[in-house]
Amino acid sequence: MGRADKTDLSVLIFGTKLRNPLILASGITSGTKDSLETAAKNGAGAVTTKSTTLLPRKGHETPVLSETPSGFINAVGITNPGIDAAIKEFSGWNEEKSNVPLIFNIAGKDVEEFRAIAERVGAAIKGGTLKISGLELALSCPHTPGYGTMAGQNTPESTAEIVRVVHSIIPDSVPLIAKLSPNISALGEVAKAAEKAGAAAINMGNSVGPGMVIDTERRSPVLSFGCGGLTGPAIRPIAVRCVYDIYQSVKIPIIGTGGVTYGKDAIEMFMAGASAVGVGTAVYYRGPKAFSLISREMEEWMSVHKVGSLSELIGVAHRK
Ligand SMILES: Cc1cc2nc3c(=O)[nH]c(=O)nc-3n(C[C@H](O)[C@H](O)[C@H](O)COP(=O)(O)O)c2cc1C
């Protein structure tokens, strides 16, 4: 078989052109502007900040992260400096310099906390200090009491209410991304509710579980919180199935996140219906260069299979 003469990794998603579809996932070395800059320099197509709540949060005691076969289990507990400090940290992110769009990720206990955060983010956007290409709503953390799935978010009703309120505050020029949990059954309904309430994209999704690892010598769970969300290659088949499911329910684009470690994994996400791909745990396995390595592997696959553009692959696994 011959090769395609030219492959193009760029994608257009919620009105933003990315040089490649690989988006640094929230919470993976994403707490500071410098850490995002490192991912950008190493080939990320876009970067996402760590989830930010209204007030600073210490998070869970260490240990918060543990390696398991084919993945990691974590219960960080949304450690973050609070919205005012986060806006200060990420303001002045210069898309021109890094050439990489910034997605800002927020988490709230309830619709009121989301409203208060959105008001501050909206003011910073209107004031010109915060230049972001998307606002991601983390509705899906599985290991923090009071937040995400532990707060009952990820029902169609709660998702619609949060997305609608944030949408009414944030300028229309900034697309909203609803980040969903793979741990629920009515996924299509939740995704549809987000779309109807004004989300421009779905990030599918967060970590799986929670799960638990027990230290058999100490006879107690390894993580201080006891359980935590599973990420990495172990969850990829679940993430692919979730993307496949919601592709049939919504028209807005999907960021496929969960276990993407090699170029072929990203191609698989596109075939399930993703228009871009989140990359998290792969950075622990392959280092900061994970982005350029995965990009090169994607180009190689596309070249061998004579695929010129990724848009040719979105959802092809559905056309039987
Ligand atoms: C240590 C760690 C911290 C995370 N923190 C966040 C977070 O603050 N907000 C969020 O939306 N997702 C968070 N995630 C989830 C990731 O963004 C991603 O959805 C998940 O890890 C699955 O992708 P992966 O298998 O490529 O890592 C975190 C994941 C890990 C491993």
The ligand as an ORCA input file, in Angstrom:
! r2SCAN-3c Opt
* xyz 0 1
  C      -3.755     13.434     39.072
  C      -4.995     13.776     38.299
  C      -5.676     14.953     38.579
  C      -6.827     15.284     37.865
  N      -7.465     16.454     38.141
  C      -8.547     16.820     37.407
  C      -9.183     18.069     37.639
  O      -8.765     18.873     38.480
  N     -10.272     18.365     36.883
  C     -10.762     17.535     35.917
  O     -11.740     17.882     35.251
  N     -10.161     16.341     35.665
  C      -9.077     15.973     36.388
  N      -8.459     14.780     36.131
  C      -8.995     13.875     35.090
  C      -8.263     14.060     33.762
  O      -8.429     15.368     33.262
  C      -8.783     13.047     32.719
  O     -10.144     13.307     32.488
  C      -8.577     11.604     33.171
  O      -7.304     11.476     33.754
  C      -8.721     10.590     32.037
  O      -7.764     10.815     31.037
  P      -6.335     10.014     30.966
  O      -6.657      8.557     31.043
  O      -5.738     10.437     29.658
  O      -5.526     10.473     32.140
  C      -7.315     14.413     36.847
  C      -6.610     13.225     36.572
  C      -5.470     12.901     37.280
  C      -4.727     11.623     36.951
*
